[in-house]
Amino acid sequence: SRKGTRTRREPKLPEPPRDPCEIIASDLVQLSLRGEPIYLREEATAEKYDISRSAIRNILHRLAGEGVLDHIPRRGWHLRPFQQDDLLAFIEVREVLELKALELARPKLDPGELQRMLDLNVPPASAGSSLSVDESLHEYLFATAGNMYIRDFFDRQGRYYRLLFVWEDHDRAVAIETMRQHHKILPALLKKNWSAARKALSHHILDNHPILPCVIRLVPLF
């Protein structure tokens, strides 16, 4: 090929986790990206994953509690469809509330805990190295802020998106970028550079979902 010419790499769907409940959650979040109303039947879903109906029922009830599904009598389990406008609206509110949580948490932040989270978010040294993103910073800010209304919003409205973002972090490039962004937020918090911390946290919230627009068209039928 000519010098300077690059072949554009087709985006790939993230690799799913291995735990049965997490596998099903990952599959359903991925399926929800089609943005279409989909109903699941317990019997067919249990057969697909080769587990008992009682086991699949427990998993579906758990995912309903996470905001992924709704149980509709005589119709089955309704999968929450992904809507881009909903995501943008959630992110907009999330930014306001998480920055407020940071403001409230500032006097109570534990340097040792911040350093622990920083140490857990080290980008891999080589392409073949395994990695696992530590996302506990956000929960730590909510807990330390001590505002029950901020916590209530994320408990009730943020569960589906938390699963969606975890699914997104299964993509290696996104996971590494998440770690790099945490490496801007956490040192600023340790240095008590609050303006830099706010700026880095805001950027992380608003600009950390590059894979979603790319993969929606790649999502297969269930």
C-alpha positions, -999 to +999 in steps of 0.1 A: +000+000+000+011+036-004+030+053+024+006+070+048-024+049+037-041+032+066-068+006+066-096+016+089-102-010+116-139-020+118-150-016+154-157-049+172-182-057+199-167-060+234-160-095+246-187-107+271-179-118+307-180-154+318-203-155+348-238-167+337-257-137+352-231-113+338-232-131+304-270-127+302-268-090+314-241-083+288-261-100+260-293-080+270-275-047+273-260-054+239-294-064+225-310-032+239-287-012+217-309-021+187-334+004+202-364-019+194-391-033+218-382-069+225-400-095+247-382-124+263-398-157+273-384-176+303-385-210+286-368-199+254-342-179+273-335-207+297-330-231+268-307-206+250-283-204+280-288-240+291-299-233+326-331-241+345-362-219+343-360-211+380-324-200+376-333-178+345-363-164+364-341-153+393-316-137+369-344-119+350-359-106+383-324-093+393-320-076+360-355-061+363-342-046+396-313-031+377-337-014+353-328-036+323-362-054+321-398-050+329-421-080+336-453-077+316-480-103+326-488-128+299-463-112+275-430-120+292-400-098+300-398-065+281-362-054+274-356-017+279-345-003+245-315+019+243-323+055+233-296+079+224-316+109+237-321+091+271-284+085+274-276+121+267-302+133+292-289+109+318-253+121+312-263+157+315-279+152+349-252+128+360-225+155+354-244+181+376-250+156+404-215+140+404-198+173+404-220+183+434-210+150+451-174+159+446-179+193+461-197+178+492-171+150+495-140+173+494-135+178+531-139+141+538-118+125+511-093+099+523-059+102+506-052+065+513-084+054+495-077+078+466-042+063+463-057+028+464-080+036+435-052+052+416-030+021+420-059-001+406-062+020+375-028+014+359-029+010+321-013-022+308+024-020+299+019-042+268-008-050+243-012-086+256-015-077+293-048-083+310-067-054+325-096-046+347-110-012+352-117-001+388-148+022+387-151+025+425-143+063+424-178+072+415-194+051+442-169+065+467-178+101+458-215+094+463-209+076+496-186+103+509-208+131+499-235+118+521-264+133+501-293+108+501-310+125+471-279+122+449-276+085+459-313+080+453-310+093+417-282+069+408-298+040+426-331+044+407-321+059+374-284+049+369-286+011+372-292+004+335-265+029+324-240+015+350-244-019+333-241-003+299-209+014+309-195-018+324-203-035+291-186-008+272-155-012+293-152-048+280-137-030+249-100-029+255-094+006+240-123+021+260-111+004+292-076+018+287-090+053+280-111+051+312-080+042+332-061+072+317-090+095+326-090+082+362-053+089+362-061+126+356-089+128+382-073+110+411-039+128+412-058+161+411-079+150+441-048+139+460-032+173+453-064+190+463-064+208+429-102+210+429-105+230+396-084+204+378-103+175+394-137+190+384-125+196+348-111+160+346-142+145+361-165+165+338-145+153+308-147+117+320-185+118+323-192+136+291-166+121+268-161+085+277-185+066+255-169+065+220-179+029+213-217+032+216-224+050+183-200+026+165-215-007+177-253-001+174-252-011+138-232-042+146-255-057+172-269-090+160-304-104+166-310-123+198 
